[in-house]
């Protein structure tokens, strides 16, 4: 099928993530202020959406602390630059098994399994315009770690997000995740048209080859909006691929630490480079107001 290139493209910056990158680059933000400052700089560089996790300010380890999310949210909303806020809801579904001969009991270091309401507590508190919904269970990089998102859990979380008026960004790590996302819409749990992030090259989900990518793209309903990213050295290649395939773009330190070989990146630099690629392809980078109009979002006011 012929490709229909996106002419008006939004950039999402994934600011920090929950991976163990905190000691691999001094630019990975840890504290709520650092995360907010990095998100604001990315917005000034052209990101219409900032996707935020939070971390323990001392260790850099991933966190679910609602107070940290509140601080990040308030700082971003009080900034002089406008941006759409997207908070993760991917935490709290982590199972780490013992060795293959003794998988139970689960290992305490790394296992973090909580209920649906607790997984969206910070979303209910902060009311971002968008939050993520990882739309399936998968083996996730490490040998005995499983990212767990059962159909029942996704139905419960998705229903809460819809009730809160927060638009879910469906994170699809493989084609089956898109299959279930369409079922959630068919069941009335999520509203159409939906928003999807195609997550390429994350072990052990969809590999980042272009045949698999186009299989993912072809499984997105035509009235939905999709964005895409890949990891590490292929991050910028997927900026071009996503635009050519009719989608939007995600970059940021969650997915890639490098600007060039041997040169560690900051978030704003990755956004600038993505914007340059998009513009050199003949497309236009759009801002948060146009994203809100496209996705049907309502801007939230800063805390009074």
Secondary structure as UniProt FT lines:
FT   STRAND          8..9
FT   STRAND          11..14
FT   TURN            22..24
FT   TURN            26..27
FT   HELIX           32..45
FT   STRAND          49..52
FT   STRAND          54..55
FT   TURN            57..59
FT   STRAND          62..63
FT   HELIX           66..77
FT   STRAND          84..87
FT   TURN            91..92
FT   STRAND          93..96
FT   TURN            100..101
FT   TURN            108..110
FT   STRAND          112..113
FT   HELIX           116..119
FT   HELIX           121..126
FT   STRAND          130..134
FT   STRAND          138..139
FT   TURN            143..144
FT   STRAND          145..147
FT   HELIX           151..164
FT   STRAND          167..172
FT   HELIX           175..186
FT   TURN            187..188
FT   STRAND          195..199
FT   TURN            203..204
FT   HELIX           210..218
FT   TURN            222..223
FT   STRAND          225..229
FT   HELIX           232..234
FT   HELIX           235..244
FT   TURN            245..246
FT   STRAND          248..251
FT   TURN            253..255
FT   STRAND          258..260
FT   TURN            261..262
FT   STRAND          263..264
FT   HELIX           267..280
FT   TURN            281..282
FT   STRAND          284..285
FT   HELIX           288..295
//
